[in-house]
Amino acid sequence: MWIPIGMFFALGFEHTVVNMWLFPTAILSGANVSIYEWWVWNQIPVTIGNIFGAMVLNGTLWYYTHTLQKE
């Protein structure tokens, strides 16, 4: 699991799963980050962004594939 998630992180994507791996790893390695700071300033906003992005993307795709009628 470390290699695929690490590669995803190295590509620069900000995602909930990557952050669930990155921050606990950093905390266990001695980084000066508290669990509170991680959740309030990173995990919650990224999760909200992922949920919103998925809703917009999926909603748009469903709209264009299921509501437009062929003439």
RAHURA-V565977 format. One record per pair of residues at least 24 apart in sequence whose ideal C-beta (glycine too) atoms are under 8 Angstrom apart, sorted by the first residue. I is the first residue (numbers start at 1). J is the second residue. Records with the same first field share a line. If there is no record, write none. Layout:
I = J  J
This chain:
14 = 46  49
15 = 46  50
16 = 43  46  47  50
19 = 43  46
